Amino acid sequence: MKRPTVREIAARAGVSQGAVSYALNGRRGVSEATRHRVVEIARQLGWTPGGGTHRHVRRSAALGMVVNRPAAALTGEPFFSELMAGIRRELATGSASLLMQAAPSRSAELGIYRRWHREQTVGGVLLSDLRIGDTRPDELAAIGLPAVALGGPLGRSDLPSVWMNDRQAMRGVLEYLAGLGHRSVVRVAGPEPLWQTRTRTEAFVAAADRLGLANARTVHADYTEEVGADTARRVLTAKRPPTALVFDNDVMAVGGLMAAQGLGLAVPADVSIIAWDDSVLCRLVRPALSAVQRPIAEFGALAVSVLRRKVDGGSVADTCTSTPVFAVRGSTGRVPRR
């Protein structure tokens, strides 16, 4: 008899594919009555424990990560290098390895997850680049592949998140700028659909409202130096230019610094600039960039640690890294008199 698919079982039982995954794999998330109904219908369709559609995956020594971004964008991004350093550091403490693969689209990414699960290639995956309305958590649950989200918190019992406190960091940045007298602040953000962009935007808006920064606003870019520079030039040549720029990563911030200086502006005498993540780039330029220092390597290591526990059947929950800190350098100063 042909083995039934998750979709077929879900349709017959009148439940979601995720509920089928929970029921057949003995995971919490469905009632006992639903579990019994799903298992019984699955048996009727030809499913058998240990050998059917949702057999328990043997524990693989490998963990997986699929990246849906161009390779060139990753090689030039200090954040990703630091993240991978933390992941490798944690992997070195055990026998697991990391299988990483690039995917040109979200559908291709899901295809990789299905193949990995079907072939028992990995025991679990790290889910990166969370987006607003992201369907991948539900799809991974339906596949039955254990996962940990890089970012959040998502508040999902089936998908623990490891995250950094960007809200607190953003509040600290605006409080610092307000203390220097800045009232007109432009934040050059990452792509709008990303979860972390929305998190920072919400914190930025809330802090600006509380501090009375009526001229604080966010514009969106793409994390590259070129677009960061173009965006900085556009806002700095506007009729009412800001007195401070806050960039969502350090690559854009370097581009913004070069753009400001190219316009003949002095940093920080004419405009203050703040970067995010504080890679070595921030300390190589002049003036050195004030920056939010996030524990990125710790973030990667913690994600691997939580995923290992999940794959091994341990208790896991949303986990936050240590608190980001703010490094004050030469690119920020009191608001200029105009």
Beta strands, then each sheet from edge to edge (+ up, - down):
strand 1: 62-67
strand 2: 97-102
strand 3: 125-127
strand 4: 147-150
strand 5: 161-163
strand 6: 185-189
strand 7: 217-220
strand 8: 244-247
strand 9: 272-276
strand 10: 290-293
strand 11: 319-320
strand 12: 325-327
sheet 1: 2+ 1+ 3+ 4+ 5+ 11+
sheet 2: 7+ 6+ 8+ 9+ 10+ 12-
end
